[in-house]
Amino acid sequence: MKFSSRAMLGLAATCAVALAVLAAADAHTAPAPTPASAPKPAAPAPATKSTAPASGSASTAHKTTTHHATGPQELDRIAAVVNDDVVLQSDVDEQVMLFLQRNGARPEPQVVDTLRKQILDQMINEKLIVIEAKRLGLTVSPVEVSKQVDQAIGDARQRLGSDEAFRQQLAKENLTLEKLRAKYQTEVERQMLAQRLVARQLPRKEVTQSEAEAYFKQYPDRFPNLPAQVRLSVIQIPVTADSATEARGRAAALAARRRIAAGEKFAKVASELSEDPGSAKSGGDLGYFSRGAMEPGFENAAFSMPLNTVSEPVRTPFGWHLIEVLDRDTVKTVARADSLGPDGKPLLEAHARHILIRVQLGEADADRAHALAQHVYEEAKKGTDFVTLVHHYSKYEGQVGPDGDVGFVSVASLQDNIRAGVDTLETGQVSEPLVNQVGYNLFKLTDRKPARPYTLEEIRKDLPQAVEDLKQRERYDAWVTSLRAKAHVEIRS
């Protein structure tokens, strides 16, 4: 990690408002029914190459996959000029990475390019709003700024795992605590100025149920469609090591656990032993993540084990993990209220760190798994009952019915090669073995639902908030357009 003020504090308040408006509109009007336990989309690389501990959006996975998605950072390149200020390309790339991390996204390269342009646009808007706030003479309380800076520095210490790791990172970046505080203070002041002006210029206006329904009927094209979905059953054949290799990996994890039990700091052992390059340098810290972001075995431990205790070794497709959960809390909205899941209950996040001992997999392991998957496919082609094959062969660890059913899954959520393999199937057919980071998967298609507009009844309950968010976005866009008309904006990237 780096002590970037934007990395620690996130996008400035105005960017957060605009992105949150978009996200809220999608969340309230497009609750895509992708189960958290569905086979995780990933790059179609050989399963033997996997090193990250999670299949979803936790920090380690994205510290590796997002890097490849966003490309090499050009630290000093200017992305845009805004009056007498600039937006650096490195800051834009950093925000792309953070956005993907927090949203568990693994989009295609062209989608990342679009996201990068949108974030650059929002960062330009942020600078324009700060300029306007200063022109109007708005100020912020030094006491509140100091409070926010203290919180950001405290978060940095916690992410790095120890005071010693914090000091080492300061030295690595040629910073002192005073310089870091000054760096954060500048950004906090900008964020608070922008937030104050947005609140003054764009007070939210409550939308009644009848107003929301009238808006939905008048402007149906402003609401997203329910995505195309497929109902799948799965047989998963993971790539596994031989028993001796497995035993060595578990023994190494137990040895690390004994060191911690004997008094060594978790962060120190993680920095020395963990084979997760994304988190080892920060003491194994994965940050906060919600359900659906991690592999099921890892996730089950993180959301059930007592806080501040070290787990027994936990096996995932990436190897053996020791897990320590530091905190569990509810996901907060921009307004600091609890976010609710489809069941109406608050969404939980866990803050954990881990030590990963990889189990080395070779070509022989992958060949063995592929041969078994091909055998199962041939059996399915001969007419062997799919449920029987599920019971005999599937090692899928997510939530699944007794027949391997994972329910309806958004087609857009599937990784490219799996989507292509499923797209050619007729109802009742079984796919050839399709690879993901776990191993090989055979999917039986049991139903399809095409993309279509939502009905009023499907979104009636969430419609007032969704329409309020859409109208807020419209007001925001019109206001920022007026600011741009009075400014010099030059985009260079």
N, C-alpha and C positions, 0 to 999 in steps of 0.2 A: 504494500500500500504506500501511497504518498500522502504528504500533508497538504493536499490541495483543498483550499477552502470550499471549492465547489463540490469536490468529492465528499467532503465531510458534511457539508450543509445541504447538498442537493441544489437543484436549480433555484434561482431566486424566486421570491414569492409570486411574482407575476407569471413566470413560466409555469410554476406549479398550478396556478389558477387555471391557465389556459389548458394545460395537459389534463388537469383533473376534470375540467368541464367535459372534455372529449371522453375521458375514461368513464366518467359518471354516466354520461349519456349512453355509452355502449353497455355499461353494466346494468342500467335500469331498463334498457329496451332490448338488449340482445343477450339474455342469459343462456349462452350456448351450453347444452347439456353434456359437456365432455367430462366423464367421470375422472376423478383424481387417480383412480387405479388403472386407467387405460394404459396400454403399452406406450411407454414414453417415446415421443419422436426424437430422433437424434440423427446426426450425420451418418450416412450409410457407409461407415468405415468398418473394417473388420473388428469383431468384438474383442479380439486379443489386444487391440490398441488402447482400450479404455483405461484411463487413470484417475478420473475425477470421482468423488465419492457420491455424487448425486446425479440423477437424470434430469433434474429440472433446474430451477432458477437460483438455488443457493449460491453463495458468493464464489465458492471454489469452482463449481462447474462453469460459471460464466467468466471467471477470471481466465479460463483457458479458451472456451468456445467463443466468447464474445471477442476476444482478441483477434481471432481469425476472421470473424464476421466483419469487424470494423476496419481491419487492415492496420498496417504499421502507422504509428502516430508520428506526425511531423511537428515537433514541439514548437517551433518558432514561426510557423507559417501563419499568415494573416488570412482568416476566412472572410472577414467583412470589416468595412470601415463605417462607423456611425458617428457623424459629425467629427469631433476631434478624438474619438475613442476607437478602439479596435476590438474585434472578437477573434481569439486565437483558435486555429484548427484543433490544437491539442485539447482545448476546453470543450469544443464541440464533440470530439471523439470520446472524451471522458463522460459526457452526459449521455451519449448513445449507450455506452457500456452500462452506466448506472440504470438507465431506463429499462434495458433488457434484463438486467439482474432483478430489478424489483418487480417486473411483470412476468417473469418466468418465460420470456419469449425466446424463440429460436427461429427467427424468420429467415427467408431466403435473401441472398445478397441484394437483389433489387429492392426488396422491402426495407432493408437496412439503409440503402441509399436514400430512399424516400424519408425514412425516419430522421436521418442525418440532416436533410434539408429542412424538415419541420422544426427540429431542435435549433438549428442555426437561426431560423426565422423567429423562434420564440426568444432566443438570446438577444437578437437585435431589438425585438419589442421591449425586452427588459431594460436595455440601455436607454431606449427612447423614453420609457416611463420614468426612469430615475432622473434623466435630464429634465423632464417636465416637472417632477416633484421638486427638484432644486430651484427651477425657475419660479415656481409658486411659493418658494420659501418654506417648504415643509421641513421639519426637523424630527429627530427621534431622541428618546431619552438615553443619555450615556449609561445610566444604571441598567436599563433593559438590554442595551447592547452588550454591556459587560456580562450580564447574566447569561445571554445566549452564547457568548464566546466561551465562558467557563463550561457550559454544557457541551459545546463542540469539542473542547479539549478533553473533557472527561470521557466523551464517547471515543475519542482517538486512543486514549490510554486503555480503555476497556477492550477495544478491537485488537490492540497489539498484545494484550494478555498480561502485561506486567510493566512496572515502572522502568525496569531495565531495558525492556524491548522498546519502550517509548523513547528513552534517552538515546538508544542506538539509532533509532530511525531519525531523530533530530540531527544527530551527528552525520548520518549518511546523506542528509539533504542540506548539510551546512547551515542548519538553523539553530537558533536558541529558542528557549521558551518565549522570550520577549518578542523575537521576530515572528514566531508562529502566532502569538496573540495579536500582533499588529496586522498580520496577514488575514486572520479571521475577522478582525474588527472591521476592516474595510468592506469585506463582503457582507457581513451582518448588517452594517449600516445601509448598504445599498438595498438589501432585501427588505429591510424594515421600511425604508422610504417608499419603495415600490408598493409594498403591501398597503401602506397607509394611503397612498394615492388611489390605488385600485378600489379600496373600500370606500373612499370618499366619492370618487367619480362614478362607481358602478355598484351602488347598494343593491343587494339582491331583493327581488320582488316575488313574493309568494304567489304561486299559481293554484287556483282552486281545481277541484276535480272536474267540474263542468268546463272550465276554461281549457284544461289539459285535453279533455276529450274532443273539444271543438278544434283545437290546434292539430291534434292527430288526424282528424278527418279532413282538415283543410290542407295539411302539408304531409301526406303519407310518405312522400319521397325523402323527407328529412330523417326518417327513421331507418335503421339498418334492417336487413332481412334476417330471418332465422336461417342460419347456414344449412347447406346440404349436410345430411347425416347418414351414417351407415350403422347398422347393428351388427356387431361382430362377436364371434366366439373365437377363442385363441387356444392354441397349443404352443407353449414356449419351451424350447430346448436350449438351455443356457450352455455357453462354452465353459467347461469346468476343468480344473487341473486334476492331476492324479492325486491319490490319497496322501502320498508322502509329501508332495508340495503343499497341499492344504494344511497338513499337520505342522509343517515348518512355519507357515505364515501365522497360524493361530498361536504357536509357541512364542513367536516373536512379539505378538500383541500382548500375550500374558506376561512376558518379561518386562515390557514397557509398563504394564499396569502395576507390577510389583515395585518398580522404581518410584512410581507416584505414591503408592501406598507407604513406601519407606520414607517419604517426606520430600521428594523432589517435586518442583513445580510442574504442573501439567504443560504450561507454555514452553518451558525449557526442554522437556522430553519431546514435545511435538516438534520444536524447531530442529532438534537433533535427529529424530527418527522418522517423522511423518514423510511419506512418499507422495503426498498431495502438494505439488509445487505451488498451487494457488493460495494455500493457507498456512503452510509450515512456517514461513517467515513471520507470520503474525500470531505465532503460538497456537496454530490450529483453528483460529477463530473463523467461523462461517457466517457470522452476523445473524440477523433475524431471517427466518423463513417460515412460510405457512404450509399447511398440508397440501400435498400434491407436488411440492417442489423437489422432494427427495425420493430415493428408492424406498419401497414400502418397509423393508426391515429397518433401515436407518430412521425413517420417519416414526415408526411405531415406538422405537426406543426413545426418540427425542420428545415425543408428546406424552409419554407415560412414566418415564423413570423419575425418581426424586431429583430435585435440583441440587447442584453442587456435589454430586457423587459421580464416580467413574464407572461406566458400564463394564460388564463382561464383554469380551470380544463379540462384535456384531458383524455378520457376514453379509456383504452386498456383492453385486457383480464386479465391483472395483477392488475388493479385497476385504481384509479384516479391519474393523474400526474399534477404537476406544472412544467413547462419547461422554462428554460432560455438558449438561444443560445448565446454563447460567441464569436463564430467566425465561418465563413464559408470560405473554401479555396479549391483549387484544389489539387487532389491527385498527389503527385510527384513520378516520377520514381527514380531509383538509381542515374541517371544522373541529377536529380532535374528538369526534364522537366515535363510538364503536362501529366498525363495519360489520354488517350482518351477512351471513351465508344464506344459501337457498332455503335452509330450514328455519331461518329467522333468528338463529343464535349467533352471538358474537364470534367473529373469526379470530382464531388464536394464531400467534406467531411464537416460535421458539428461538431463543438465542443460544447457540451451542458452539462448542469447539470439538475437534476430533483429532485423532492420530490415525493415519491410514498406513497399514502394512499391505502392500500390494502382493497379490498372488500371481506370480509370473505365469503367463499362458503362452503356449507355443503353437506352431502350425499344426502339430499333431493333435493338440486339444481342439483346435478349430475344425480340423478335418473329421475328428471323431464325432463332434456335435453335428456337423453338416451331414455326415453319413446317416446318423440316426434320424435327423429331420427328413432327409430324403426317403428313408424307409417308411416313416410315418405317412409321408405324402403319398407314396405308392399304395400303402394300405387304404388310405382314404379314397384314392382313385378306384380301387377295386370294389369299394362299397362298404368297407368296414365302418361300423357305426362311429360317428365322430365323438360321441359322449364316451364310448369305450376307449377310444384313443386318448381323450383328455385324461381319463382316470389312470391310464397306464403310463403316459409319457410326459404330460405337461408339468412344468415346474414353475409356472407363473405364480408370483407371490402377491399380486394385487387383489383387490376385491373382485370376486368373480363368482358366477353361479356354478352349480354342480356340473353344468354342461359346457363350462368354459365361457359363458356369456359375460361380456363386459358392458353390455347395454349399447345405447346409441352414442356414437362418437362423431364429432364434427369432422368432416372430410378435411377441412383446412388445418386441423390440428395434427394430422398424420405426417410423418416424415415423407420425403419425396418418393423414395423407392417403395414404401409400403402403400402410399396412396396410389401409385401406378399399378401395383400388384392387385389392389382391391378394386380399382376402377374397371378392370376387365372382367370381373366376376359376375355371373348371373346369380340370382337368389338360390341358395342351397349349395353353391359351388365352394370348393376349398382352394386357397391360393397355394402356389409353390412356396417353398421355404423362403422367407424374407428376413434379411438381416437387420438387426439394430445393435446397440451397444451391449446388450445382454447376451445375445446369441441369435438363434433362428426361431422364427415364428410362422405358424400356419394359421391362417384366418379363414373361418367359414362365414360367408355373408348370409345373414338371415333376413335382412330387410333394408330398404333404402327409403329416405325421405328427401325430396328435392328442396332446394332453397326456395323460400317463399316469404312474403310479408307476414309480420305478426298480425294477429287479430287483436281487436280492442280488448276482448276478454282476457287474452293471454298476458297483457301488460297493464291492465286497468289499475292495479294496485300501485305500481311504480310510476305510472304516467305523470302525476303532478310534479314529482321531483325531476323526472327526465325532461319534461317541457321547461321547467324552471332553469335547468342547466343549459338547455339549447338556447333559450332566450338570453341567458346571461352571456353565452358564447357570442351570440349575434351582436349584443351591445359592446362586448369587448372588442370584437373584430372591427366594428365601425369606429370605435374610439381610437384604436391603434392605427387604423388607416388614416385617420385625420392627423395623428402625430407624425406619421411617415411623410405625409404630404408637405409638412413644414420642415423636414429634416433632410440632410444629405446621407444617403445610404448607398454604399457600394459593396456588392457581393463579389468576392474574388475566388471563392472555392467552387 
